[in-house]
Amino acid sequence: MKIGRVTYFNEKKGFGFLHHDDGNDYFFHVTSLLDDKDRNIKRGDVFSFDVERMNDKLRAVNINRLVEGDK
């Protein structure tokens, strides 16, 4: 499991990127959130997540909010 901070989120399209301390930005989609109530995502929110390889790219899955970011 990794922990990352939201650096970008497109509310209309439901996708964004989580930045991890390993220097990588991991793509995610709201369908990978474990809790449906977590869909109000803001830059700076902190999530735990697993990484999955899809089409030769890494993406965040099993995403769970840990801390709310900028308001």
C-alpha positions as CSV (number, residue, x, y, z in Angstrom):
1,M,0.0,0.0,0.0
2,K,1.2,3.5,-0.8
3,I,0.1,6.9,0.4
4,G,-0.2,9.9,-2.0
5,R,-1.6,13.4,-2.3
6,V,-4.0,14.6,-5.0
7,T,-2.1,16.9,-7.4
8,Y,-4.9,17.1,-10.0
9,F,-8.6,16.1,-10.2
10,N,-11.1,16.6,-13.0
11,E,-14.5,16.5,-11.4
12,K,-16.4,16.3,-14.6
13,K,-14.4,13.4,-16.0
14,G,-13.8,11.7,-12.6
15,F,-10.1,11.2,-12.9
16,G,-6.9,12.6,-11.3
17,F,-3.4,11.9,-10.2
18,L,-1.9,11.0,-6.8
19,H,1.7,11.9,-6.1
20,H,3.8,9.5,-4.1
21,D,7.1,10.2,-2.4
22,D,8.7,7.7,-4.8
23,G,8.4,10.6,-7.4
24,N,5.6,9.0,-9.4
25,D,2.2,10.4,-10.2
26,Y,-0.4,7.6,-10.3
27,F,-3.6,8.0,-12.4
28,F,-6.8,7.2,-10.7
29,H,-10.5,7.2,-11.5
30,V,-13.4,7.6,-9.0
31,T,-14.6,4.1,-9.7
32,S,-11.4,2.9,-7.8
33,L,-12.6,4.6,-4.5
34,L,-13.5,2.2,-1.8
35,D,-16.1,4.5,-0.3
36,D,-18.6,6.2,-2.6
37,K,-18.9,9.1,-0.2
38,D,-15.3,10.1,-1.0
39,R,-16.2,11.6,-4.4
40,N,-15.7,15.2,-3.3
41,I,-12.0,15.2,-4.1
42,K,-9.8,18.3,-3.7
43,R,-6.2,19.0,-4.4
44,G,-4.1,18.1,-1.4
45,D,-6.4,15.3,-0.2
46,V,-4.3,12.3,1.1
47,F,-5.3,8.8,0.1
48,S,-3.9,5.3,0.6
49,F,-3.9,3.1,-2.5
50,D,-2.6,0.0,-4.2
51,V,-0.9,0.1,-7.6
52,E,-2.1,-2.0,-10.6
53,R,-0.5,-2.2,-14.0
54,M,-2.9,-1.7,-16.9
55,N,-1.9,-1.4,-20.5
56,D,1.8,-1.0,-19.5
57,K,0.9,1.9,-17.2
58,L,0.6,2.1,-13.4
59,R,-2.6,3.3,-11.8
60,A,-4.0,3.7,-8.3
61,V,-6.7,1.3,-7.2
62,N,-8.4,0.5,-3.8
63,I,-8.2,4.1,-2.9
64,N,-9.2,5.2,0.6
65,R,-9.1,8.9,1.9
66,L,-6.9,9.5,4.9
67,V,-6.8,13.3,5.2
68,E,-8.7,16.1,3.5
69,G,-6.6,18.7,1.8
70,D,-7.2,22.3,0.7
71,K,-10.7,23.6,1.2
